[in-house]
Amino acid sequence: MNHSDHVEHRNGGYDVSGVRVSLDSIVCSFNQGQSPEAIQENFPLLKLSQIYSAITFYLDHKAEIDQYIEDSKREFEMSEVHLSQENTVLRERLQRARVRPGELQN
């Protein structure tokens, strides 16, 4: 897969070149219907040209990037399950700390 001038593949992920903003972040915002200008409001370090280039890269490689994002989500969920199984005390404390809808903690 060729990379654009504004997207680079490093450390197993895709980032906007020159900044620490993941392609995933832009794709998620774009898929939620945000305009490039709205995305820029959320990521003020980015130039509009970088955002447009990242979106173009995504659209040109949609199947591969969608698969990468899905694999990343699955990997994160698996590591989250693994960590919660390893640390049952922490998991129990977190479950007790959760506020259920309609309930208030004292």
DSSP file (Angstrom, degrees, kcal/mol; ACC not computed):
  #  RESIDUE AA STRUCTURE BP1 BP2  ACC     N-H-->O    O-->H-N    N-H-->O    O-->H-N    TCO  KAPPA ALPHA  PHI   PSI    X-CA   Y-CA   Z-CA
    1    1 A M              0   0    0      0, 0.0     2,-0.2     0, 0.0    60,-0.0   0.000 360.0 360.0 360.0 125.9    0.0    0.0    0.0
    2    2 A N        -     0   0    0      1,-0.0     2,-0.3     0, 0.0     0, 0.0  -0.550 360.0-137.8 -77.1 143.4    1.4    3.4   -1.0
    3    3 A H        -     0   0    0     -2,-0.2     5,-0.1     1,-0.1     2,-0.1  -0.742  12.9-125.0-101.3 151.3    1.4    6.1    1.6
    4    4 A S    >   -     0   0    0     -2,-0.3     3,-0.6     1,-0.1    -1,-0.1  -0.278  32.4-100.4 -82.5 175.8    0.5    9.7    0.9
    5    5 A D  T 3  S+     0   0    0      1,-0.2    -1,-0.1    -2,-0.1    45,-0.0   0.740 124.4  43.0 -66.4 -21.9    2.6   12.6    1.8
    6    6 A H  T 3  S+     0   0    0     43,-0.1    11,-2.1    10,-0.1     2,-0.4   0.426 107.1  63.2-107.8   0.7    0.5   13.2    4.9
    7    7 A V  E <   -A   16   0A   0     -3,-0.6     2,-0.4     9,-0.3     9,-0.2  -0.990  58.3-179.9-128.1 133.6    0.1    9.6    6.2
    8    8 A E  E     -A   15   0A   0      7,-2.8     7,-2.7    -2,-0.4     2,-0.7  -0.971  24.8-133.1-132.4 149.8    2.8    7.3    7.4
    9    9 A H  E     +A   14   0A   0     -2,-0.4     2,-0.3     5,-0.2     5,-0.2  -0.890  42.7 149.9-100.9 115.6    2.8    3.8    8.7
   10   10 A R  E >   +A   13   0A   0      3,-2.5     3,-2.3    -2,-0.7    -2,-0.1  -0.998  57.0   6.2-148.9 147.5    4.9    3.5   11.9
   11   11 A N  T 3  S-     0   0    0     -2,-0.3     3,-0.1     1,-0.3    -1,-0.1   0.824 128.9 -56.6  51.6  37.0    5.0    1.4   15.0
   12   12 A G  T 3  S+     0   0    0      1,-0.2    -1,-0.3    -3,-0.0     2,-0.2   0.476 122.3  80.6  80.0   1.6    2.2   -0.8   13.6
   13   13 A G  E <  S-A   10   0A   0     -3,-2.3    -3,-2.5    -5,-0.0     2,-0.5  -0.778  77.2-109.5-132.9 177.1   -0.2    2.1   13.1
   14   14 A Y  E     +A    9   0A   0     -2,-0.2     9,-2.6    -5,-0.2    10,-0.5  -0.937  37.1 174.8-112.2 130.2   -1.1    4.9   10.7
   15   15 A D  E     -AB   8  22A   0     -7,-2.7    -7,-2.8    -2,-0.5     2,-0.4  -0.909  39.8-100.4-130.5 157.0   -0.4    8.5   11.7
   16   16 A V  E >   -A    7   0A   0      5,-2.9     3,-1.7    -2,-0.3     5,-0.4  -0.669  57.8-100.8 -72.7 129.9   -0.6   11.9   10.0
   17   17 A S  T 3  S+     0   0    0    -11,-2.1    -1,-0.1    -2,-0.4     3,-0.1  -0.244 100.2  10.8 -58.2 134.4    2.9   12.7    9.1
   18   18 A G  T 3  S+     0   0    0      1,-0.2     2,-0.3    -3,-0.0    -1,-0.2   0.335 118.2  69.3  84.1  -7.1    4.8   15.1   11.4
   19   19 A V  S <  S-     0   0    0     -3,-1.7     2,-0.8     2,-0.2    -1,-0.2  -0.916  84.3-114.3-137.2 165.0    2.2   15.1   14.2
   20   20 A R  S    S+     0   0    0     -2,-0.3     2,-0.5    -5,-0.1    -3,-0.1  -0.418  72.1 120.1 -99.0  58.4    1.0   12.6   16.7
   21   21 A V        -     0   0    0     -2,-0.8    -5,-2.9    -5,-0.4    -2,-0.2  -0.989  58.5-132.1-121.3 125.9   -2.6   12.2   15.4
   22   22 A S  B  >  -B   15   0A   0     -2,-0.5     4,-1.2    -7,-0.2     3,-0.4  -0.448  11.6-130.4 -78.4 149.2   -3.7    8.8   14.3
   23   23 A L  H  > S+     0   0    0     -9,-2.6     4,-2.9     1,-0.2     5,-0.2   0.858 109.3  65.5 -60.1 -35.1   -5.4    8.1   11.0
   24   24 A D  H  > S+     0   0    0    -10,-0.5     4,-2.9     1,-0.2    -1,-0.2   0.888  97.7  53.4 -54.5 -41.9   -7.9    6.2   13.0
   25   25 A S  H  > S+     0   0    0     -3,-0.4     4,-2.0     2,-0.2    -1,-0.2   0.909 112.0  43.4 -62.4 -43.3   -9.0    9.4   14.8
   26   26 A I  H  X S+     0   0    0     -4,-1.2     4,-2.8     2,-0.2    -2,-0.2   0.921 114.4  49.9 -69.1 -43.8   -9.6   11.2   11.5
   27   27 A V  H  X S+     0   0    0     -4,-2.9     4,-3.1     2,-0.2    -2,-0.2   0.914 110.3  50.6 -61.8 -43.8  -11.4    8.2   10.0
   28   28 A C  H  X S+     0   0    0     -4,-2.9     4,-1.2    -5,-0.2    -1,-0.2   0.937 113.3  45.1 -59.7 -47.6  -13.7    7.8   13.0
   29   29 A S  H  <>S+     0   0    0     -4,-2.0     5,-2.3    -5,-0.2     3,-0.3   0.917 114.5  49.0 -62.2 -44.2  -14.6   11.5   12.9
   30   30 A F  H ><5S+     0   0    0     -4,-2.8     3,-1.7     1,-0.2    -2,-0.2   0.910 109.8  50.9 -61.9 -44.4  -15.1   11.4    9.1
   31   31 A N  H 3<5S+     0   0    0     -4,-3.1    -1,-0.2     1,-0.3    -2,-0.2   0.702 103.7  59.7 -69.8 -18.7  -17.3    8.3    9.4
   32   32 A Q  T 3<5S-     0   0    0     -4,-1.2    -1,-0.3    -3,-0.3    -2,-0.2   0.411 126.0-102.5 -86.2   1.3  -19.4   10.0   12.1
   33   33 A G  T < 5 +     0   0    0     -3,-1.7    -3,-0.2     1,-0.3     2,-0.2   0.547  69.3 151.3  93.9   8.5  -20.2   12.7    9.5
   34   34 A Q      < -     0   0    0     -5,-2.3    -1,-0.3    -6,-0.2    -2,-0.1  -0.498  42.4-126.4 -74.3 142.5  -17.8   15.4   10.6
   35   35 A S     >  -     0   0    0     -2,-0.2     4,-2.6     1,-0.1     5,-0.2  -0.396  27.0-105.8 -77.2 161.8  -16.5   17.8    8.0
   36   36 A P  H  > S+     0   0    0      0, 0.0     4,-2.2     0, 0.0     5,-0.1   0.870 123.9  54.0 -55.3 -36.1  -12.8   18.4    7.5
   37   37 A E  H  > S+     0   0    0      2,-0.2     4,-1.4     1,-0.2    -3,-0.0   0.896 108.9  47.4 -67.1 -39.5  -13.3   21.8    9.2
   38   38 A A  H  > S+     0   0    0      2,-0.2     4,-1.3     1,-0.2    -1,-0.2   0.884 110.4  52.6 -67.9 -38.2  -15.0   20.2   12.2
   39   39 A I  H  X S+     0   0    0     -4,-2.6     4,-1.6     1,-0.2     3,-0.4   0.904 106.0  54.6 -61.7 -40.5  -12.2   17.6   12.4
   40   40 A Q  H  < S+     0   0    0     -4,-2.2    -1,-0.2     1,-0.2     6,-0.2   0.853 101.6  57.8 -63.6 -34.2   -9.7   20.4   12.4
   41   41 A E  H  < S+     0   0    0     -4,-1.4    -1,-0.2     1,-0.2    -2,-0.2   0.872 110.7  43.7 -61.9 -35.6  -11.5   22.0   15.4
   42   42 A N  H  < S+     0   0    0     -4,-1.3    -2,-0.2    -3,-0.4    -1,-0.2   0.744 125.9  33.2 -79.3 -24.5  -10.9   18.7   17.3
   43   43 A F    ><  +     0   0    0     -4,-1.6     3,-2.3    -5,-0.1    -1,-0.3  -0.630  68.3 172.1-130.9  72.7   -7.3   18.5   16.1
   44   44 A P  T 3  S+     0   0    0      0, 0.0    -1,-0.1     0, 0.0    -4,-0.1   0.648  72.2  70.4 -64.0 -14.7   -6.0   22.1   15.8
   45   45 A L  T 3  S+     0   0    0     -3,-0.1     2,-0.3     2,-0.1    -5,-0.1   0.725  87.1  86.0 -70.1 -19.6   -2.4   20.9   15.1
   46   46 A L  S <  S-     0   0    0     -3,-2.3     2,-0.2    -6,-0.2    -3,-0.1  -0.602  73.1-138.0 -89.1 142.1   -3.6   19.6   11.7
   47   47 A K     >  -     0   0    0     -2,-0.3     4,-1.9     1,-0.1     3,-0.5  -0.619  27.3-115.5 -84.8 153.8   -3.8   21.7    8.6
   48   48 A L  H  > S+     0   0    0      1,-0.2     4,-3.0    -2,-0.2     5,-0.3   0.878 117.4  58.7 -57.5 -37.0   -6.9   21.2    6.4
   49   49 A S  H  > S+     0   0    0      1,-0.2     4,-2.1     2,-0.2    -1,-0.2   0.874 105.1  49.9 -62.2 -35.9   -4.6   19.9    3.6
   50   50 A Q  H  > S+     0   0    0     -3,-0.5     4,-2.4     2,-0.2    -1,-0.2   0.901 112.0  47.7 -67.0 -40.7   -3.4   17.1    6.0
   51   51 A I  H  X S+     0   0    0     -4,-1.9     4,-2.6     2,-0.2     5,-0.2   0.943 113.1  47.0 -65.9 -48.2   -7.0   16.2    6.9
   52   52 A Y  H  X S+     0   0    0     -4,-3.0     4,-2.5     1,-0.2    -1,-0.2   0.902 113.4  49.8 -60.1 -40.7   -8.1   16.1    3.3
   53   53 A S  H  X S+     0   0    0     -4,-2.1     4,-2.7    -5,-0.3    -1,-0.2   0.901 110.5  49.6 -65.5 -41.0   -5.1   14.1    2.4
   54   54 A A  H  X S+     0   0    0     -4,-2.4     4,-2.5     2,-0.2    -2,-0.2   0.907 112.1  48.1 -64.5 -41.6   -5.7   11.6    5.2
   55   55 A I  H  X S+     0   0    0     -4,-2.6     4,-2.8     2,-0.2    -2,-0.2   0.908 111.9  49.8 -65.1 -41.4   -9.4   11.2    4.2
   56   56 A T  H  X S+     0   0    0     -4,-2.5     4,-2.5     2,-0.2    -2,-0.2   0.924 110.4  50.3 -61.8 -44.7   -8.3   10.7    0.5
   57   57 A F  H  X S+     0   0    0     -4,-2.7     4,-1.2     1,-0.2    -2,-0.2   0.927 111.5  49.0 -58.6 -45.4   -5.8    8.1    1.7
   58   58 A Y  H >< S+     0   0    0     -4,-2.5     3,-0.7     1,-0.2     7,-0.2   0.941 112.0  47.4 -59.9 -48.5   -8.5    6.4    3.7
   59   59 A L  H >< S+     0   0    0     -4,-2.8     3,-0.8     1,-0.2    -1,-0.2   0.857 111.5  51.0 -64.3 -34.5  -11.0    6.4    0.7
   60   60 A D  H 3< S+     0   0    0     -4,-2.5    -1,-0.2     1,-0.2    -2,-0.2   0.727 125.4  27.7 -72.3 -21.3   -8.3    5.1   -1.6
   61   61 A H  T <X S+     0   0    0     -4,-1.2     4,-2.8    -3,-0.7     5,-0.3  -0.128  80.0 139.9-130.1  34.9   -7.5    2.2    0.8
   62   62 A K  H <>  +     0   0    0     -3,-0.8     4,-3.0     1,-0.2     5,-0.3   0.870  69.9  48.2 -54.7 -49.0  -10.8    1.9    2.5
   63   63 A A  H  > S+     0   0    0      1,-0.2     4,-2.0     2,-0.2    -1,-0.2   0.927 115.7  44.3 -61.0 -45.5  -11.0   -1.9    2.7
   64   64 A E  H  > S+     0   0    0      2,-0.2     4,-2.4     1,-0.2    -2,-0.2   0.916 116.7  45.1 -67.2 -42.4   -7.4   -2.2    4.2
   65   65 A I  H  X S+     0   0    0     -4,-2.8     4,-2.7    -7,-0.2     5,-0.2   0.903 111.9  51.7 -70.5 -40.3   -7.9    0.6    6.7
   66   66 A D  H  X S+     0   0    0     -4,-3.0     4,-2.4    -5,-0.3    -1,-0.2   0.915 112.3  47.2 -60.2 -41.3  -11.3   -0.6    7.8
   67   67 A Q  H  X S+     0   0    0     -4,-2.0     4,-2.9    -5,-0.3    -2,-0.2   0.913 111.2  51.1 -65.5 -42.6   -9.8   -4.0    8.4
   68   68 A Y  H  X S+     0   0    0     -4,-2.4     4,-2.3     2,-0.2    -2,-0.2   0.919 112.0  47.0 -59.2 -45.0   -6.8   -2.5   10.2
   69   69 A I  H  X S+     0   0    0     -4,-2.7     4,-2.4     2,-0.2    -2,-0.2   0.916 113.1  48.6 -65.3 -43.1   -9.2   -0.5   12.5
   70   70 A E  H  X S+     0   0    0     -4,-2.4     4,-2.4     2,-0.2    -2,-0.2   0.922 112.2  48.7 -63.0 -44.2  -11.4   -3.6   13.1
   71   71 A D  H  X S+     0   0    0     -4,-2.9     4,-2.6     1,-0.2    -1,-0.2   0.898 110.9  51.3 -61.5 -40.8   -8.3   -5.7   14.0
   72   72 A S  H  X S+     0   0    0     -4,-2.3     4,-2.4     2,-0.2    -2,-0.2   0.906 110.3  48.6 -63.9 -42.3   -7.0   -2.9   16.3
   73   73 A K  H  X S+     0   0    0     -4,-2.4     4,-2.6     2,-0.2    -2,-0.2   0.930 112.7  47.9 -62.0 -45.7  -10.4   -2.8   18.1
   74   74 A R  H  X S+     0   0    0     -4,-2.4     4,-2.3     1,-0.2    -2,-0.2   0.907 112.0  49.6 -62.3 -42.8  -10.4   -6.6   18.5
   75   75 A E  H  X S+     0   0    0     -4,-2.6     4,-2.2     2,-0.2    -1,-0.2   0.903 111.6  49.1 -63.0 -42.1   -6.8   -6.6   19.8
   76   76 A F  H  X S+     0   0    0     -4,-2.4     4,-2.3     2,-0.2    -2,-0.2   0.924 111.1  49.5 -63.7 -45.0   -7.7   -3.9   22.3
   77   77 A E  H  X S+     0   0    0     -4,-2.6     4,-2.3     1,-0.2    -2,-0.2   0.892 110.9  50.3 -62.1 -39.9  -10.7   -5.7   23.5
   78   78 A M  H  X S+     0   0    0     -4,-2.3     4,-2.5     2,-0.2    -1,-0.2   0.905 111.6  47.1 -65.7 -41.3   -8.7   -8.9   23.9
   79   79 A S  H  X S+     0   0    0     -4,-2.2     4,-2.6     2,-0.2    -2,-0.2   0.866 110.8  53.0 -68.8 -34.5   -6.0   -7.2   25.9
   80   80 A E  H  X S+     0   0    0     -4,-2.3     4,-2.1     2,-0.2    -2,-0.2   0.911 111.4  45.4 -65.4 -42.7   -8.7   -5.5   28.1
   81   81 A V  H  X S+     0   0    0     -4,-2.3     4,-1.9     2,-0.2    -2,-0.2   0.924 113.0  51.2 -64.4 -44.9  -10.3   -8.9   28.8
   82   82 A H  H  X S+     0   0    0     -4,-2.5     4,-1.8     1,-0.2    -2,-0.2   0.923 111.3  46.9 -60.1 -46.1   -6.9  -10.4   29.5
   83   83 A L  H  X S+     0   0    0     -4,-2.6     4,-1.8     1,-0.2    -1,-0.2   0.887 110.9  51.5 -65.2 -38.9   -5.9   -7.6   32.0
   84   84 A S  H  < S+     0   0    0     -4,-2.1     7,-0.3     1,-0.2    -1,-0.2   0.840 110.1  50.1 -69.0 -30.2   -9.2   -7.8   33.8
   85   85 A Q  H  < S+     0   0    0     -4,-1.9     3,-0.4     1,-0.2    -1,-0.2   0.847 110.4  50.4 -73.4 -33.7   -8.8  -11.5   34.2
   86   86 A E  H  < S+     0   0    0     -4,-1.8     2,-0.6     1,-0.2    -2,-0.2   0.845 115.7  41.2 -71.4 -34.3   -5.3  -11.1   35.6
   87   87 A N     X  +     0   0    0     -4,-1.8     4,-2.3     1,-0.2    -1,-0.2  -0.678  62.9 163.2-120.2  77.5   -6.3   -8.4   38.1
   88   88 A T  H  > S+     0   0    0     -2,-0.6     4,-2.5    -3,-0.4     5,-0.2   0.834  75.9  56.7 -66.0 -32.8   -9.6   -9.6   39.7
   89   89 A V  H  > S+     0   0    0      2,-0.2     4,-2.3     1,-0.2    -1,-0.2   0.941 109.8  44.9 -63.7 -46.6   -9.2   -7.2   42.7
   90   90 A L  H  > S+     0   0    0      2,-0.2     4,-2.6     1,-0.2     5,-0.2   0.925 112.5  52.0 -61.9 -44.9   -8.9   -4.2   40.4
   91   91 A R  H  X S+     0   0    0     -4,-2.3     4,-2.3    -7,-0.3    -2,-0.2   0.914 110.4  48.4 -58.7 -44.0  -11.8   -5.5   38.2
   92   92 A E  H  X S+     0   0    0     -4,-2.5     4,-2.3     2,-0.2    -1,-0.2   0.906 111.3  49.9 -64.1 -41.7  -14.0   -5.9   41.3
   93   93 A R  H  X S+     0   0    0     -4,-2.3     4,-1.7     1,-0.2    -2,-0.2   0.908 111.5  48.8 -63.2 -41.4  -13.1   -2.4   42.6
   94   94 A L  H  X S+     0   0    0     -4,-2.6     4,-1.0     1,-0.2    -2,-0.2   0.894 110.4  50.8 -65.3 -39.9  -13.9   -0.9   39.2
   95   95 A Q  H  < S+     0   0    0     -4,-2.3     3,-0.5     1,-0.2    -2,-0.2   0.902 111.1  48.1 -65.1 -39.8  -17.3   -2.7   39.0
   96   96 A R  H  < S+     0   0    0     -4,-2.3    -1,-0.2     1,-0.2    -2,-0.2   0.819 109.4  54.9 -68.2 -29.8  -18.2   -1.4   42.5
   97   97 A A  H  < S+     0   0    0     -4,-1.7    -1,-0.2    -5,-0.2    -2,-0.2   0.669  83.8 104.9 -79.6 -16.8  -17.2    2.1   41.5
   98   98 A R     <  -     0   0    0     -4,-1.0     2,-0.6    -3,-0.5    -3,-0.0  -0.409  68.0-136.5 -67.2 138.4  -19.4    2.3   38.5
   99   99 A V        -     0   0    0     -2,-0.1    -2,-0.1     6,-0.0    -1,-0.1  -0.853  16.8-139.6 -95.3 125.1  -22.6    4.3   38.9
  100  100 A R    >   -     0   0    0     -2,-0.6     3,-2.5     1,-0.1     0, 0.0  -0.579  36.1 -85.5 -82.8 148.8  -25.6    2.7   37.5
  101  101 A P  T 3  S+     0   0    0      0, 0.0    -1,-0.1     0, 0.0     3,-0.1  -0.268 116.9  16.8 -53.8 131.8  -28.1    4.8   35.6
  102  102 A G  T 3  S+     0   0    0      1,-0.3     2,-0.3    -3,-0.1    -2,-0.0   0.341 106.6 103.6  87.3  -6.5  -30.6    6.4   38.1
  103  103 A E    <   -     0   0    0     -3,-2.5     2,-0.4     0, 0.0    -1,-0.3  -0.817  54.7-154.2-108.6 150.2  -28.4    5.8   41.1
  104  104 A L        -     0   0    0     -2,-0.3     2,-0.3    -3,-0.1    -4,-0.0  -0.941  16.2-128.1-117.7 143.7  -26.2    8.2   43.0
  105  105 A Q              0   0    0     -2,-0.4    -6,-0.0     1,-0.1    -8,-0.0  -0.703 360.0 360.0 -87.6 143.6  -23.1    7.4   45.0
  106  106 A N              0   0    0     -2,-0.3    -1,-0.1     0, 0.0    -2,-0.0   0.403 360.0 360.0 -92.5 360.0  -22.9    8.6   48.6
